Amino acid sequence: MSTRKQIILAAYVGGVNEHTAWEHPDAGSQIDFSTFRHVAQTAERGRFDYFFLAEGLALRARDGRIFDHDIAGRPDTLPVLAAIAAVTEHLGLVGTLNATFNEPYELARQIASLDHLSGGRAGWNVVTSFDAYTGANFRRGGFLAHADRYVRAEETVATVRELWDSWADDAIAADKESGVFLRDGRAGEFSHHGSQFDIEGRFTVPRSPQGRPVIVQAGVSPQGRDFAASTADAIFSPYSKLAEGKAFRDDIRERAARFGRDPEHVKILPSAGFVLGDSRADAEEKARHILEQQLSDRTIQVTFEQVWNRDLSAYDLDGPVPDIDPDPEAPAFIQGRAFIFQDRFQTVRTWRELAEQKGLTLRGLAHEVARAPGYIGTPEQVADQLDTFVQEGGADGVVLGSHVVPSGLDEFVDRVVPLLQERGSLRTEYEGTTLRENLGLPLPEAALAAAL
Amino acid sequence: MTTSRPPHIGVALEGAGWHPAAWREPSSRPADLFTAAYWIDLVRTAERAGLDYVSIEDSLALQSERFLTGDERTDEVRGRLDAVLIASRVAPAVSRIGLLPVVTVTHTEPFHVSKAIATLDYVSEGRAGVQVKVSVRADEAAHVGRRPHPGDVALDDPAFRAFVDEAFDEAADVVEVVRRLWDSWEDDAEIRDAATDRFLDADKVHRIDFEGRFFSVRGPSITPRPPQGQPVVAALAHAEGPYRLAARSADVVFVTPADAAHSRSIVDAVRDAERAVERQGEPLLIVADLLVFLDEPGGESGADRLARLDALGRPLVSDARIVAGSASTVADVIDDLVAAGYAGVRLRPGVATDDLPRIADDLVPELRHRGLVQSAPHTTLRGRLGLPEGLPSRYATPVA
């Protein structure tokens, strides 16, 4: 039996983004259930660990007008995952749910309900928002200051766990003979009085199959890393190259140990794309073509407008990089998407230098800085790259997305998965029934006992 | 008045059944109440019977014998799963029946409610509805911690009355927002027009800019317009205030007539409420809730079963009329209700695993025999209920 590290695989369907090629002849609906069923069943056929669904809480807008170029519109996360539970048996179901615009009682009950209804396959990707544009869709509004979002998120996760833990495993007797349904008349009782939530009462959902559904987080700042290392079962990371991935993973494992956790119990998965070809040249040619499709004129313009925070429509994409400065004080010019750059001025400075050095137009710069689609090559080469990345400690696995929905993942499952299985790096059958078992995570009770 | 339309028949699912001791019956599966298999079995039985819809009860607090707060009873079912997720989990396992989860609108975000029901409509391919529920319970308020509640007070306490009135006004705003969000994408907003490089026609995706007394919501929704356009909205109502909420917001009102005279007065009260709020469009479908214990053919009578269950613990107390008897007895009651102007009945099985199969095997054949079952196949819930289909979004500009 192989002792190779098992690659964790998750399948991702993007909802509102510029990566999915809607112009592709095979592009299907982004909203019909048949799309989600197809991707989930394909992932299960490929023995993936989980299906991952992002969440959207506002449509993107440019200068106050809904942006019309990219894929937009998505279903609600949890009902889709519950429906996927009906058409799969083993696949984990991880949904992104915002800790800013949801209350712990409702979150805990929905995720625990999904855990019951899927036989223990539920997970929660915890995200936060501080964006007043998104907040305008909610009763609460854009009330949360940037610095407070982790405070609320940490307390949300802690409170949700208190609720999940509020029923004993054996609270339900359901003994028809004696007439005892509950062993304890106060099952589900909780009381949480913290800086964010002042709540008490009883939780409606009995202990779910996993006890505590799986928690997934992202976060690269020191604060975010601590949050993830102390509480997450899995981390959705942005580092998909070996050196940076290894550095991040080492750092998280060290932090997890400092929090008294077994580093093995924090799995790290960067997102990745893939392009397969019959030869490397063929795959690279396809990848170039995909990138060209993704980087349409309007995508390029909006990408730069997001950093400059101003209207750049007057600048020729085939001309030089704009010589004006970004405008950080103006209201957000591009709304409804996360701003991933730390410092606008620094980013623009770096890009200008790069463009000058290489003699790039704005379009050339966009191609230069766009994220490559990830794993590119023949199925053998892709299997080799991915396996090496995981075996050498770049991460514990990857979250795979495809630029064509819903059929894009088929090629990976048909052509790469068998090679990974041959190498002994990917299961050929599911070992257990729950997501925790798939991921090799302990049941919460076991984790608690180990910590004592 | 002639009654040419056969009544709509639905069923309301609540745990092991509506009797607090239902879980103790031999057929009951109390250990399975929190599994998907249990709910799929029930909904499949209802679908096999040809019923129009199932509703699924829910609440943000545990079941309780008390109105405003919890209890510590151990001899009744306590615990429930989120009804929207039960409905979504069941949806791919059935193909014709409508699914109406109960959703509390008092402590939830209208944006989330809107996209959740829209998504149920997608995963069920046009069979979604929602029964909106106003929460006036003290324990539910304490679970969320966002609004003050007068506490465990007398129901005629002025502070409680004010709280209730406000909660109903707010619920009407929530439904308004939910409905506007469903309309915020026109049906043909997604154009995928490669020639103009546009995935969306931005002119067909609309902000809703709702600003009310209690909250504001900008929109548009993140979820495109659901297959039915407007999934079916229902509400359970027992008094003038709730009738008005239903008249303002719902397509279907579930009511609880106790007898023939009461059933007539409710119809009048609902129609009065419609006039009072100047309801536009279709009149409300008035549906009577009946809590049923059906005779077992050749076995125990429904009345004996009810008496036996009552003796096990707490006797059944119900807002809805309790009908214990043969399929023919229940069919007679339905006949009378149809004659009184009711669009249908919703049956609450006293014991889910006994009465639901009897509804399928005895009651529905009896109703069919009397010509009281509609047989037209409809693929959407709106269609089954005779509500207009293909409604344009309120934001759509008429084609010139």
Interface residues (C-beta under 8 A of the other chain):
Chain A: G15 V16 W22 E23 A27 I31 D32 F33 R37 G56 L57 A58 L59 R65 I66 F67 D68 H69 D70 I71 A72 G73 R74 P75 D76 L78 P79 V80 A82 A83 A85 A86 V87 F101 N102 E103 Y105 E106 R109 Q110 A112 S113 L114 H116 L117 S118 G119 A136 N137 F138 R139 R140 G141 W167 I172 A174 K176 G179 V180 F181 L182 R183 D184 G185 R186 A187 G188 F197 D198 I199 E200 G201 R202 T204 V205 P206 S296 D297 R298
Chain B: A21 W23 R24 E25 P26 S28 P30 A31 F34 T35 A36 S59 L60 A61 L62 G70 D71 E72 R73 T74 D75 E76 V77 R78 G79 R80 L81 D82 V84 L85 I86 A87 S88 R89 V90 A91 P92 A93 H107 T108 E109 P110 F111 H112 K115 A116 A118 T119 L120 Y122 V123 E125 D139 E140 A142 H143 V144 G145 R146 W185 E190 R192 A194 D197 R198 F199 L200 D201 A202 V205 F214 F215 S216 V217 R218 G219 P220 I222 T223 P224 L312 G313
